[in-house]
């Protein structure tokens, strides 16, 4: 089996470490420093998932979502209380992207943008919804679109 890890490009590694610790309860496991003392990379553990943080590197295609104006992924965290998770993230410096609401697929969910523009969703399982019920909801949405 292959382990899964995230590698996020962030605008300020030190501030991002602080944000992820306060917003998501991440734990710092390692920092690598450059000769000038600045942080080259930081490794976190977020609910058992390794997360590496690095700053944009000149001459590479690595950039933050905020600097490009778009986010190509949304990271979803299953939480016991979506409202509390949203409040914690916002108080740590995230901005609300989509307010918490009950979704037809059986979760209470909301999204924030972290300070570098990465999208994070909080999903609180409410109930199991049969696939045919979800598909019927989707069909109704596309009929009105």
C-alpha positions in Angstrom: 0.0 0.0 0.0 1.2 3.5 -0.8 1.0 6.2 1.9 -0.8 9.4 1.0 0.6 12.8 1.8 -0.2 16.4 0.8 2.4 18.9 -0.4 1.0 22.4 -0.2 2.7 25.5 -1.5 2.0 28.3 0.9 2.9 32.0 1.0 4.5 32.0 4.5 5.6 28.7 5.9 5.8 29.8 9.6 2.4 31.6 9.5 0.9 28.5 7.7 2.3 26.1 10.4 0.6 28.3 13.0 -2.6 28.5 11.0 -2.9 24.7 10.5 -2.1 24.0 14.2 -4.8 26.5 15.4 -7.4 25.8 12.6 -7.1 22.0 12.2 -5.1 20.8 15.2 -2.1 19.8 13.0 1.1 18.8 14.8 4.5 20.0 13.5 6.8 17.0 13.1 9.9 18.6 11.3 11.2 21.9 9.9 14.2 22.1 7.6 16.0 25.4 7.5 18.1 27.2 4.9 21.6 28.6 5.8 20.0 32.0 6.5 17.7 30.5 9.1 14.5 30.7 7.1 12.3 27.7 6.8 12.8 25.6 3.6 10.0 23.1 4.4 7.8 22.1 7.3 6.2 18.8 7.9 2.9 18.4 9.7 0.7 15.6 10.7 -3.0 16.3 10.2 -5.3 13.6 11.5 -2.7 11.0 10.6 -2.0 12.4 7.1 1.4 13.9 6.5 1.3 17.5 5.1 4.4 19.1 3.8 4.6 22.9 3.4 6.9 24.8 1.1 7.0 28.3 -0.3 6.8 29.1 -4.0 10.1 28.5 -5.8 11.3 30.9 -8.5 11.8 29.1 -11.8 9.2 26.3 -11.0 5.5 26.0 -11.6 4.8 25.7 -7.8 2.5 28.5 -6.8 -0.2 29.2 -4.2 -3.9 29.3 -5.2 -4.0 32.9 -4.0 -1.2 33.9 -6.4 -2.9 32.2 -9.3 -6.4 33.3 -8.5 -7.8 29.7 -8.5 -7.8 26.6 -6.4 -7.8 23.3 -8.4 -8.5 21.1 -5.4 -10.6 21.1 -2.2 -9.5 19.1 0.8 -12.3 17.5 2.7 -12.1 16.8 6.4 -14.7 14.5 8.1 -15.4 16.1 11.5 -17.8 15.5 14.3 -19.2 19.1 14.2 -18.9 21.1 11.0 -20.1 24.3 12.6 -17.4 24.1 15.3 -14.7 23.2 12.7 -15.7 26.2 10.6 -15.7 28.6 13.6 -12.2 27.3 14.6 -10.8 27.7 11.1 -12.2 31.2 10.7 -11.0 32.3 14.1 -7.5 31.1 13.1 -7.6 33.2 9.9 -9.5 31.3 7.2 -12.2 33.0 5.2 -15.6 31.5 4.5 -15.9 30.1 1.0 -19.2 28.4 1.4 -21.2 28.6 4.7 -22.1 25.5 6.6 -25.4 23.9 5.5 -27.1 20.5 5.3 -26.5 18.9 1.9 -28.8 16.5 0.1 -26.1 13.8 0.1 -26.3 13.4 3.8 -23.6 15.7 5.3 -23.5 19.1 7.0 -20.7 20.8 5.1 -19.0 24.2 4.6 -15.8 25.4 3.1 -13.0 27.9 4.0 -10.0 29.3 2.2 -6.8 29.2 4.2 -4.5 32.2 4.1 -2.7 30.8 0.9 -6.0 30.2 -0.8 -6.3 26.4 -0.4 -10.0 25.2 -0.1 -10.8 23.1 2.9 -14.3 21.5 3.5 -15.7 20.2 6.7 -18.1 17.3 6.4 -20.2 16.1 9.3 -22.0 12.9 8.4 -25.7 13.2 9.1 -27.2 10.2 7.4 -26.6 7.6 4.7 -28.5 8.6 1.6 -29.2 6.0 -1.1 -27.5 6.6 -4.4 -30.8 6.8 -6.3 -32.0 9.6 -4.0 -28.7 11.5 -4.6 -29.0 11.0 -8.4 -32.6 12.2 -8.3 -31.5 15.4 -6.5 -28.8 15.9 -9.1 -31.2 15.4 -12.0 -33.5 18.0 -10.5 -30.7 20.4 -10.2 -29.7 20.0 -13.8 -33.2 20.3 -15.1 -33.5 23.8 -13.6 -30.0 24.9 -14.8 
